[in-house]
Amino acid sequence: MSARIPPFASGPLRPRKGDARHGANPLRRTSDRVESWFRGVLMCVLVLGLPAAALGAGLTAYETSMRTVQAQAAQRHEVTARLTSSVPGDDRAAKRPARIRWTEPNGIARTGTTLVEPGTPKGATVRVWANRDGAIADAPMNPVAAQSNGWFVGAVAALGVVAGVCAARAAMRRALDRRRYAQWDVEWNLVEPLWSGRFHR
């Protein structure tokens, strides 16, 4: 007695002429095509957008930092000051505040406070930065720091593009999977009674 072959197992599906000509898979669903198309778009965004975002953000940050470098260099100058009192020495390695005095190029005497090493004697010289008003200021930003800032911002922008592409791909995949599961539930509700009916005879 020959085994009965169910209708759905009668043989492999044959692609349509149009599908065979274009190399399409007859089992490929619309959601698969959408996913493939969207993945291609995301790849283009990654290939084109990542360098554009990194270069754009990095150059912008570098140019902004260089303007800060130039402005601070114009507003601040380094002077040689002398301690007006001794700084007690102890076992602590941290610097301690001390009063200093210096004379500007125009002859005006200035005083201020800066951090010096413990044990520095009175009259010792220190190099400090002062602004146009004669107040102690931090050292101006240098071009190396501007370059580092540009590289850092560019790297962050590149990581942001990668994270955005990954998030978009995950969201797309989640939405398509939700749609596929819903379609599978509908199709299974139609096929399952026919399938299970074969075993109840």
Secondary structure as UniProt FT lines:
FT   HELIX           7..9
FT   HELIX           17..22
FT   TURN            26..27
FT   HELIX           30..44
FT   HELIX           45..49
FT   HELIX           50..75
FT   STRAND          76..83
FT   STRAND          96..103
FT   TURN            105..106
FT   STRAND          109..116
FT   TURN            118..119
FT   TURN            122..123
FT   STRAND          125..131
FT   TURN            132..133
FT   STRAND          136..137
FT   HELIX           143..197
FT   TURN            198..199
//
